Amino acid sequence: LVASEELGAAQPLAPDGFIDVTAPPFSADKTGVADATAAIQRAIDFAKWNYYSVWLPIGEYRVTAPLLARQVSRALAAGYITGPLPHGAWAKVTPAFILDGVPARYAPVHIRGELDATRPGARATLRVPPRTPAFMNASSPAYVLACVFDNALGLREPNAMYNSVLQSVNVVVGEGNAGAVGLRWRGAQGTGVEDVRIEFEGRGPSDGLAGLVGAAGSGGAHHGVTVVGGRYGLDLRQGQPSATISRATLVNQSCAAVLYEGYEALTAVGVAVSGLRGCVAVRAGFPLALPPAGDPCALPPMDNGGQQMPLGTVAGAVALIDARVAWADGANTCAERAVVRTNRSLYLRNLYARGAHKIARFDASAVAAPAAAGGGWS
């Protein structure tokens, strides 16, 4: 471990538990001129092994390859335990040490962007330049920043990713990056993305795949996420049980605002969808009905990475509360515009729609949208 006093004056925030990515020994460029990818990755890795949080000062960080934040197993002295233990744990010593996700909750990933009340709107921004090779392949999605938990056996185990949080950071993806995904952040207890804006600058079919992949549930949640552009806003096909999102703002998606196929019900509160160009705002259910291969909205197979898949009997339900959905004025090519398409349970309360033909489309039935005078809200 590297103690804060060993880092010296170059890292003045270290005594408070933060590593500044722009200060030595990392020295990430925050002007957007030099490539900051390697410097930020070094800071993330250093923070992981030395029990620090990552601090991104206001500025623009040029990113040309995926960034990966890994929460890993930690050893915990647990007294004498007999018998085999899961997840690479070992016993037969006194005291026994448990090596899994439980002690890892005390060493989470925490990445936070600077906020300054005197500079409204100024943010730490991860920017992917237009047509960056690592993000151009739509059949192989690449995450600008992904957060995962790797257990002692080297397997991804999202149910053990605890307390890992991204706060107050913007992600901007330049045009021509068809395989780009803003964030991947699936986890449990205390995990979530908060106060984050993801923007795809292009508006064509080759400009961005999805804003955020992965639902946080089992005590985790995503709050205050804005996604502008891209084919999909929130791709929550995988997630921990009973996922929650609140105050999500989803703008100008060309295919759908939300996808959900996760364990148990997604609770979505305060979701605002506007400028939608796809025919369905929320695609949910199990199995999830997705556009076929060759369709501009087709998705590559989900990179499961050894993660648990949903059980059909308890997957794909949605509760949509205090929400509004509005289509773009030019989205008139759809034979039917539905707020939700699903084959599972659906709960709606205080939902307002503009431009919808149907509030809900089920496999064998539909709920028509109430008539709205002059093309207004219903």
C-alpha positions as CSV (number, residue, x, y, z in Angstrom):
1,L,0.0,0.0,0.0
2,V,1.1,3.6,-0.7
3,A,0.2,5.9,2.1
4,S,-0.9,9.4,1.5
5,E,2.2,11.0,3.0
6,E,4.3,9.0,0.5
7,L,2.5,10.6,-2.4
8,G,3.6,14.0,-1.1
9,A,2.5,17.5,-2.2
10,A,1.8,16.3,-5.7
11,Q,-1.4,14.7,-4.5
12,P,-2.9,17.1,-2.0
13,L,-6.2,15.3,-1.9
14,A,-4.6,12.0,-0.9
15,P,-5.1,12.5,2.8
16,D,-8.9,12.8,2.1
17,G,-8.8,9.5,0.1
18,F,-8.7,10.8,-3.4
19,I,-6.2,10.4,-6.3
20,D,-6.1,13.3,-8.7
21,V,-5.7,11.9,-12.2
22,T,-4.1,15.2,-13.5
23,A,-1.3,15.3,-10.8
24,P,1.9,13.3,-10.8
25,P,2.6,10.4,-11.1
26,F,-0.4,10.1,-13.5
27,S,-0.5,13.5,-15.1
28,A,-3.6,13.0,-17.3
29,D,-4.1,15.9,-19.7
30,K,-7.3,17.8,-19.1
31,T,-7.2,20.1,-22.1
32,G,-8.4,17.4,-24.6
33,V,-5.2,17.7,-26.6
34,A,-3.1,14.8,-25.5
35,D,-4.4,11.2,-25.1
36,A,-5.4,10.8,-21.5
37,T,-6.4,7.1,-21.7
38,A,-3.3,5.5,-20.3
39,A,-2.9,8.0,-17.5
40,I,-6.5,7.6,-16.3
41,Q,-6.2,3.8,-16.4
42,R,-3.1,3.9,-14.3
43,A,-4.9,6.1,-11.8
44,I,-7.9,3.8,-11.7
45,D,-5.6,0.7,-11.1
46,F,-3.5,2.5,-8.5
47,A,-6.7,3.5,-6.6
48,K,-7.9,0.0,-6.6
49,W,-4.9,-1.5,-5.0
50,N,-4.2,1.3,-2.6
51,Y,-7.7,2.0,-1.3
52,Y,-8.3,5.4,-2.9
53,S,-11.1,7.1,-4.8
54,V,-10.4,8.6,-8.3
55,W,-10.8,12.4,-8.7
56,L,-11.4,13.9,-12.1
57,P,-10.9,17.7,-12.1
58,I,-13.1,19.8,-14.4
59,G,-11.7,19.5,-18.0
60,E,-11.8,17.4,-21.1
61,Y,-10.0,14.0,-21.3
62,R,-9.3,12.5,-24.7
63,V,-10.1,8.7,-24.6
64,T,-9.1,6.5,-27.4
65,A,-9.5,3.0,-25.9
66,P,-11.9,1.5,-23.3
67,L,-11.3,2.2,-19.7
68,L,-11.8,-0.6,-17.1
69,A,-12.4,-0.3,-13.4
70,R,-12.2,-3.6,-11.6
71,Q,-13.4,-4.4,-8.1
72,V,-11.7,-7.5,-7.0
73,S,-11.8,-10.1,-4.2
74,R,-10.3,-9.1,-0.8
75,A,-9.3,-11.4,2.0
76,L,-11.3,-11.1,5.3
77,A,-10.3,-12.9,8.5
78,A,-13.4,-14.7,9.6
79,G,-12.6,-17.0,12.5
80,Y,-12.4,-20.7,12.2
81,I,-14.5,-22.2,9.4
82,T,-14.6,-25.8,8.4
83,G,-15.5,-27.4,5.1
84,P,-15.2,-26.2,1.5
85,L,-16.0,-22.5,0.7
86,P,-17.2,-21.0,-2.6
87,H,-15.6,-18.4,-4.9
88,G,-12.0,-19.4,-4.2
89,A,-12.2,-19.0,-0.4
90,W,-10.0,-21.2,1.7
91,A,-10.3,-22.5,5.3
92,K,-8.4,-25.1,7.3
93,V,-6.4,-22.4,9.0
94,T,-7.1,-20.4,12.1
95,P,-8.4,-17.8,11.5
96,A,-9.9,-18.6,8.2
97,F,-9.8,-16.1,5.4
98,I,-12.8,-15.6,3.1
99,L,-11.7,-14.4,-0.4
100,D,-14.8,-13.2,-2.2
101,G,-17.1,-10.2,-2.7
102,V,-18.2,-9.7,0.8
103,P,-15.0,-8.0,2.1
104,A,-14.7,-6.4,-1.3
105,R,-17.6,-4.1,-0.4
106,Y,-15.1,-2.2,1.8
107,A,-12.8,-1.4,-1.2
108,P,-15.2,-0.3,-4.0
109,V,-14.6,1.6,-7.2
110,H,-15.4,5.3,-6.7
111,I,-14.8,7.7,-9.5
112,R,-16.0,11.3,-9.0
113,G,-15.9,14.4,-11.2
114,E,-15.3,17.9,-9.8
115,L,-18.2,20.3,-9.4
116,D,-17.7,24.0,-9.0
117,A,-20.7,26.2,-8.0
118,T,-19.0,29.2,-9.7
119,R,-18.8,27.4,-13.0
120,P,-22.3,26.1,-13.8
121,G,-22.2,23.3,-16.4
122,A,-18.4,22.8,-16.2
123,R,-17.7,19.1,-15.8
124,A,-15.0,16.5,-16.1
125,T,-15.7,15.0,-19.6
126,L,-14.4,11.8,-21.1
127,R,-14.4,12.5,-24.9
128,V,-14.0,9.9,-27.6
129,P,-12.9,11.6,-30.9
130,P,-14.8,11.0,-34.1
131,R,-14.1,7.7,-35.8
132,T,-11.8,6.2,-33.1
133,P,-10.9,2.7,-34.3
134,A,-11.5,1.0,-30.9
135,F,-15.1,2.2,-30.9
136,M,-16.1,1.8,-34.5
137,N,-17.2,-1.9,-34.7
138,A,-20.9,-2.2,-34.1
139,S,-20.7,-6.0,-33.8
140,S,-18.2,-5.7,-30.9
141,P,-19.3,-3.1,-28.4
142,A,-16.7,-1.1,-26.6
143,Y,-17.3,0.7,-23.4
144,V,-15.8,4.1,-22.8
145,L,-15.8,3.2,-19.1
146,A,-16.8,-0.2,-17.6
147,C,-16.9,-1.2,-14.0
148,V,-16.9,-4.9,-13.1
149,F,-16.3,-7.3,-10.2
150,D,-13.9,-10.2,-10.8
151,N,-13.9,-12.9,-8.2
152,A,-11.0,-15.0,-7.0
153,L,-11.5,-17.5,-9.8
154,G,-11.2,-14.7,-12.4
155,L,-14.9,-14.8,-13.3
156,R,-17.3,-11.8,-13.5
157,E,-19.7,-11.8,-10.6
158,P,-21.9,-8.7,-10.7
159,N,-23.9,-9.7,-7.6
160,A,-20.8,-9.2,-5.6
161,M,-20.0,-5.7,-7.0
162,Y,-20.9,-3.5,-4.1
163,N,-20.8,0.2,-3.4
164,S,-19.1,1.1,-6.7
165,V,-20.2,4.5,-7.8
166,L,-19.6,6.9,-10.7
167,Q,-20.6,10.5,-10.0
168,S,-20.7,13.8,-11.8
169,V,-18.8,12.9,-15.0
170,N,-19.8,13.5,-18.6
171,V,-19.1,11.2,-21.5
172,V,-19.1,12.6,-25.1
173,V,-18.7,10.3,-28.1
174,G,-17.8,11.8,-31.5
175,E,-19.6,10.7,-34.7
176,G,-18.7,7.5,-36.6
177,N,-18.3,5.3,-33.5
178,A,-20.9,2.7,-34.2
179,G,-19.8,0.3,-31.4
180,A,-19.4,2.9,-28.7
181,V,-21.2,2.4,-25.3
182,G,-20.9,5.2,-22.8
183,L,-20.8,3.1,-19.6
184,R,-21.2,-0.4,-18.3
185,W,-22.1,-0.5,-14.7
186,R,-24.1,-3.6,-13.5
187,G,-23.9,-4.2,-9.8
188,A,-25.7,-4.6,-6.4
189,Q,-25.8,-3.1,-2.9
190,G,-24.8,0.5,-3.0
191,T,-23.6,0.4,-6.7
192,G,-24.8,3.0,-9.1
193,V,-24.3,5.8,-11.6
194,E,-25.3,9.3,-10.4
195,D,-25.5,12.7,-12.0
196,V,-23.9,11.6,-15.3
197,R,-24.5,12.8,-18.9
198,I,-23.7,10.7,-21.9
199,E,-23.9,12.3,-25.4
200,F,-23.4,10.9,-28.9
201,E,-22.7,13.8,-31.2
202,G,-23.7,12.1,-34.4
203,R,-27.3,11.2,-35.3
204,G,-26.8,8.5,-37.9
205,P,-27.1,4.7,-37.6
206,S,-23.3,4.5,-37.1
207,D,-23.2,6.9,-34.2
208,G,-23.3,5.1,-30.9
209,L,-24.8,1.9,-29.7
210,A,-26.1,2.7,-26.1
211,G,-25.6,5.2,-23.3
212,L,-25.5,2.9,-20.3
213,V,-25.4,-0.9,-20.2
214,G,-26.3,-2.8,-17.0
215,A,-28.9,-2.3,-14.3
216,A,-28.1,-1.8,-10.6
217,G,-30.4,-3.7,-8.3
218,S,-30.5,-5.6,-5.0
219,G,-30.0,-2.3,-3.2
220,G,-28.2,-0.6,-6.0
221,A,-29.7,2.0,-8.4
222,H,-28.9,4.6,-11.1
223,H,-30.0,8.2,-10.5
224,G,-29.9,11.3,-12.6
225,V,-28.5,9.7,-15.9
226,T,-28.9,11.7,-19.1
227,V,-28.4,10.1,-22.5
228,V,-28.5,12.2,-25.7
229,G,-28.5,10.3,-29.0
230,G,-27.4,6.8,-29.8
231,R,-29.5,3.9,-30.8
232,Y,-30.5,3.0,-27.2
233,G,-30.5,5.1,-24.1
234,L,-30.4,2.5,-21.3
235,D,-29.6,-1.1,-22.2
236,L,-30.7,-2.9,-19.1
237,R,-31.0,-6.4,-20.6
238,Q,-28.8,-7.6,-17.8
239,G,-29.0,-6.4,-14.2
240,Q,-29.3,-7.4,-10.6
241,P,-32.8,-8.2,-9.1
242,S,-35.3,-5.4,-8.7
243,A,-33.3,-2.8,-10.5
244,T,-34.1,0.9,-10.0
245,I,-33.6,4.0,-12.1
246,S,-34.8,7.5,-11.2
247,R,-34.7,10.9,-12.9
248,A,-33.4,9.5,-16.2
249,T,-33.5,11.9,-19.2
250,L,-33.3,10.1,-22.6
251,V,-33.2,12.3,-25.7
252,N,-33.2,11.6,-29.4
253,Q,-32.6,7.8,-29.4
254,S,-33.2,6.3,-32.8
255,C,-34.3,2.8,-31.7
256,A,-35.6,2.8,-28.1
257,A,-35.1,4.7,-24.9
258,V,-35.0,1.7,-22.5
259,L,-34.4,-2.1,-22.9
260,Y,-35.1,-4.4,-19.9
261,E,-34.8,-8.1,-19.6
262,G,-33.4,-8.4,-16.0
263,Y,-34.4,-10.2,-12.9
264,E,-37.7,-9.3,-11.4
265,A,-39.3,-5.8,-11.9
266,L,-37.5,-2.7,-13.0
267,T,-38.8,0.3,-11.1
268,A,-38.4,3.4,-13.3
269,V,-39.4,6.7,-11.6
270,G,-39.2,10.2,-13.1
271,V,-38.1,9.1,-16.6
272,A,-38.4,11.7,-19.3
273,V,-38.1,10.6,-23.0
274,S,-38.1,13.2,-25.7
275,G,-37.3,13.4,-29.4
276,L,-37.7,9.6,-29.8
277,R,-37.2,8.4,-33.3
278,G,-37.9,4.7,-32.7
279,C,-41.3,3.1,-32.7
280,V,-41.2,1.8,-29.0
281,A,-39.9,3.8,-26.0
282,V,-39.5,0.9,-23.6
283,R,-38.9,-2.6,-24.8
284,A,-39.2,-5.1,-22.0
285,G,-40.1,-8.7,-21.2
286,F,-38.6,-12.2,-21.4
287,P,-37.5,-13.2,-23.9
288,L,-37.1,-9.6,-25.1
289,A,-38.5,-9.0,-28.5
290,L,-35.6,-7.3,-30.4
291,P,-35.3,-6.3,-34.1
292,P,-33.8,-9.1,-36.3
293,A,-30.3,-9.2,-37.7
294,G,-29.9,-6.7,-40.5
295,D,-32.3,-4.2,-39.0
296,P,-30.6,-0.8,-38.2
297,C,-31.7,-1.4,-34.6
298,A,-30.4,-4.9,-34.3
299,L,-28.1,-5.6,-31.3
300,P,-25.1,-7.9,-31.1
301,P,-25.3,-10.7,-28.6
302,M,-24.8,-9.5,-25.0
303,D,-21.3,-10.0,-23.7
304,N,-22.3,-12.2,-20.8
305,G,-18.8,-12.7,-19.4
306,G,-20.0,-15.5,-17.2
307,Q,-22.6,-13.4,-15.5
308,Q,-25.9,-14.8,-14.4
309,M,-28.8,-14.8,-16.9
310,P,-32.3,-14.0,-15.9
311,L,-34.9,-16.7,-15.0
312,G,-37.8,-16.3,-17.4
313,T,-40.5,-16.8,-14.7
314,V,-39.3,-13.7,-12.8
315,A,-37.7,-11.5,-15.5
316,G,-38.7,-8.5,-17.5
317,A,-41.5,-6.8,-15.5
318,V,-41.6,-3.0,-15.4
319,A,-43.1,-0.4,-13.2
320,L,-43.1,3.0,-14.9
321,I,-44.0,5.9,-12.6
322,D,-44.2,9.7,-13.0
323,A,-42.9,9.5,-16.6
324,R,-43.4,11.3,-19.9
325,V,-42.6,10.1,-23.4
326,A,-42.6,12.2,-26.6
327,W,-41.7,11.3,-30.1
328,A,-39.8,13.5,-32.5
329,D,-41.9,15.4,-34.9
330,G,-40.5,13.5,-37.8
331,A,-41.1,10.0,-36.3
332,N,-44.1,9.3,-38.5
333,T,-42.8,6.3,-40.4
334,C,-43.8,3.9,-37.6
335,A,-47.0,1.8,-38.3
336,E,-47.5,1.9,-34.5
337,R,-45.8,3.9,-31.8
338,A,-46.1,2.3,-28.4
339,V,-44.8,3.6,-25.0
340,V,-44.1,0.0,-23.8
341,R,-43.9,-3.3,-25.6
342,T,-43.7,-6.3,-23.3
343,N,-44.8,-9.8,-22.7
344,R,-44.5,-9.5,-18.9
345,S,-46.3,-7.7,-16.1
346,L,-46.5,-3.9,-16.4
347,Y,-47.5,-1.2,-13.9
348,L,-48.1,2.4,-15.0
349,R,-48.8,5.5,-12.9
350,N,-48.8,9.1,-13.9
351,L,-47.6,8.4,-17.4
352,Y,-47.9,11.1,-20.1
353,A,-47.3,10.5,-23.8
354,R,-47.3,12.6,-26.9
355,G,-47.4,11.0,-30.3
356,A,-48.2,7.5,-29.1
357,H,-50.7,5.2,-30.8
358,K,-50.6,2.7,-27.9
359,I,-49.7,3.0,-24.3
360,A,-48.8,-0.7,-24.1
361,R,-48.4,-3.4,-26.7
362,F,-48.6,-7.0,-25.4
363,D,-48.2,-10.2,-27.5
364,A,-51.9,-10.6,-28.0
365,S,-53.4,-7.3,-27.1
366,A,-52.8,-3.6,-26.7
367,V,-53.9,-0.6,-24.7
368,A,-54.7,2.4,-26.9
369,A,-53.4,5.8,-26.0
370,P,-56.3,8.2,-25.0
371,A,-57.1,10.8,-27.6
372,A,-55.2,14.0,-27.3
373,A,-56.5,17.2,-28.8
374,G,-54.2,18.9,-31.4
375,G,-51.4,16.3,-31.1
376,G,-50.9,17.2,-27.4
377,W,-50.3,15.0,-24.3
378,S,-52.4,12.1,-23.3
